[in-house]
């Protein structure tokens, strides 16, 4: 029963985590001395190295934030209900 109730909460928290991850990546990219906007794969003015570096960094940030959000949500659910939702 907890899994069913946890699903909508997990989706909402996951979406908010995605927004947070995007903001963290944008800030990190700027702090690393690059332009304000990270390159896209089809940007003709950026090198392969810059595009692939941005993609790898973005993937790492999103994976880290997702793990933090998912784990925190599950731990919070266990604190409230006594049951691990996963």
N, C-alpha and C positions, 0 to 999 in steps of 0.2 A: 504494500500500500504506500509506503514511503517513497518508493521509486516513482510511482505514478504522480504523487504530489510534488516530487522534486523536479520532474521534467520541465514544467513551465518556468519554475524558478531558475533552473539551470540554463535554460534558453535565454532568459532575460539577462542574467548575470553574464553569460557568454557574449551576448551582443554588446553589453557595456564594456566588457573586457576588450573586445575588438576595437571599439572606439578609443579606449585608453591606450592600447598597443599602437594604434596609428599615431596618436599624439606623441607617445614616447619615441617611436621611430623617427618621426619628423624632427623632434628636438635633438635626438642623438645625431642624426645626419647633419644638422646645422652645426652642432658642437664639434663635430669632426672636421670642420672647416670646409665643407662642401657648400654648394649653393642651397638656397632655401628648399627647393623642390628636388626630390630624388629623381633620378632618370627613369624613364620607362624603357621597356625593351625595344620600342620602335622609335626612340629618339635618335635622329640621325647625327646630332651634334655631340653625342656622348660616346666614349670609347667602350669597347667590350668589357674592359677591366672595371670601369666605373659602374656600368650597368649590372654586371654580375656581382660586384661587391655590394651594391645597394640591395640587390635581391637576396643575397645570403644574409645580410644584416637584418633586413626586414623579416625574413623567415625566422631567424633566431629570436628576435624580439617578440614576434607574435607567438611562437611556441612557448617561450618563457612566461609571457603574460597569461596565456591560456592555462598553463600548468598551475600557476599561482591562483588564478581565479577558480578553476575547477577544484583544486585541493582545498582552498579556503571555504568554498561553498559546501563541499562534502563534510569537512570538519565542523563547520557551523551547524549543519543539519544534525550531525551526530550529537553535538552538544545540546541541541534543543530537543531531540527526540530519543536519543540513546541508541539510534540505529544508523549504520553507515549506508548511504543511499545507493552506492554502486554495487 
